[in-house]
C-alpha cells in the first residue's frame, strides 16, 4: 500500500516536469492541525537526496519519514508514520521560505494543515 501511494506521488510529480529550483534544506519549526482540528507542533528536517528529490523527517510527537520534491512554488511529500500509515502533504512555498500546506492520511477522512517555518 505505501509503495503504491509513493509510486502515485512520484508519477504525479513526474508529469509536472523537472524541478525548477533547489529544495530548501535544513530544520523547520512545525505548526499544524490534526484531522480533528487539534493543534500540534515539532520539527521537520529536509535533506537533499538528488538534484530533484529530498528526504523529510517529522518529529511531532510521532515520527514519520518521507520523500519530497520541489517544483516551482509547490513542495510535496509522501510519508510513512512509524505505525505504517501512509500520508501525503502538499505545500505552497512562500516568499520568506515558509511552507504552508494541507495533508491527509490514506483511508482517513478530512485533511489537516501544516506550516513549516525555517529555523
Secondary structure by P-SEA (a helix, b strand, c coil): caaaaaaaaaaaaaaaccccccccbbbbbbbbcccccbbbbbbbbbbbcccccbbbbbcccbbbbbcccccccbbbbbbcccccccbbbbbbbccccbbbbccccccccccbbbbbbcc
